[in-house]
Amino acid sequence: MTDGMTADIAQASATTFYCGIDFGTSNSTVSLATADRHFSVPVEGDAEAIPSAIFFNFTTGKPSFGRAAIRDYMSGENGRFMRALKSVIGRPIFHEKTYIGKRHVTLADILGLFLRHLKATTESQIGRDLDSVVLGRPVQFIENAADLDRKAQADLEGAARKVGFRHIEFQFEPIAAALEYETVVTGEQLILIVDIGGGTSDFSIVRVAPDRIARNDRSGDILANRGIRVGGTDFDRALSMQQVMPAFGHGSHYGDKHIEMPNGLYVDLSTWSNINAIYDRKIHADVKLLRRQAESPALLDRLLAVIEGRAGHRLIGDIERAKIDLSATVQTEIALDYIERGFSLPVRRDDFVTAIADLMARIEACIGATVADAGIAPNGIDTVFLTGGSSMALPVQALVRRLFPQAQVVSGDVFGAVGKGLGLDARRKFGR
């Protein structure tokens, strides 16, 4: 627990806390603001960001969260691992029931468990209940579908209300990041917020200045904002499909008619929120049948090893780590001994750049459209503020520097900036 937070709690009777929650596809944070300061809350041990992951242990009957969930899954405990729940908010599947052991629950219920854990962890540290929150949301939960986007926000609000929040407001994640950045500027700036998280990319052009922080109405300072459903999990999927899945049979053929292996199998195995689907008994039986007809049966043996060992999340986690490593090195190795003895795959930075080229083109187009919406030239941007874990990918940074060569590029607290801004916004909205 931070010293400043300890000081606030010591005078808790005289302290009002304003809460912001950044529930992310890959990681989540909680922030609190008081009358004169704001800070991230340690939500897992001393860590101020927690992986948005849940593991349901079928032996103990209890869920674990974050890094603990990942450890339990990786240790081979009997259970079910789930991550990237944010990516299904607003879609019909969010309210469909799934089996967790012998229980039949909805994904909405599961997301609620995670929010309840964040709320309870925070409340245990400040010694009081929280009933008000500002929740972060992407500019578009679901691209170019206004009805589904409204449904997604309603779904998230409903989950927050069920865990005990009575007063709920929303703020766009890139705007929250701008509010946090504004606390350190010394003069007026026109900034482009580039917020690339696990599931979405959001862009906002905002005018910030020290004398604007206290204003309740900042609508006139927001020149433009757009978002697309492209994020780090899409980078993972693209790298997986192009560089890893061929080693498991993707693109190979089966049968007398030389038919290509079903693409959907490999898409599901490469998509965080879909991985549990490949463990279905029918899928297992189908893959065993395909293996008998396969022209390269050894590749299907690897796919069967993943299914039978329920190792899909471990595999995509290794791919994600390789993606991260490629920001520091030109080549890395994915060790896959748990699938096949001595099995590993080399991945080069150039391979990653090629794999995500189409995704980067969409990001570039959205940035261009955001600048056009603001009615300014690219050289009118003073600062580009990068936040969100996937903004650290070298292709993203190279794109920003190419598009805005004259701008100062600032990398903020990539996991905490949005959450801290939400805490500030909570103080502004609930402290009137």
Buried (B, 14 or more C-beta within 10 A) or exposed (E): EEEEBEEBBEEEEEBEBBBBBBBBBBBBBBBBBBEEEBBBBBBBEEBBBBBBBBBBBEEEEEBBBBBBBBEBBBEEBEBBBBBBBBBBBBBEEBEEEBEBBEEEBBBBBBBBBBBBBBBBBBBEBBEBEBEBBBBBBBBBBBBEBEEBBEBBBEBBBBBBEBBBBEEBBBBBBBBBBBBBBBEEBEEEBBBBBBBBBBBBBBBBBBBBBEEBBEEEEBEEBBBBBBBBBBBBBBBBBBBBBBBBBBBBBBBBBBEEEEEEBBEEBBBBBBBBBBBBBBBEEEBBEEBEEBBEEBEBBEBBBBBBBBBEBBBBBBBBBBBBEBBBBBBEEEEBEBEBEBBEEEBEBEBBBEBBBBBBEEBBEBBBEBBBBBBEBBEBEBEBBBBBBBBBBBBBBEBBBEBBEEBBEEBEBBBBBBBBBBBBBBBBBBBBBBEE
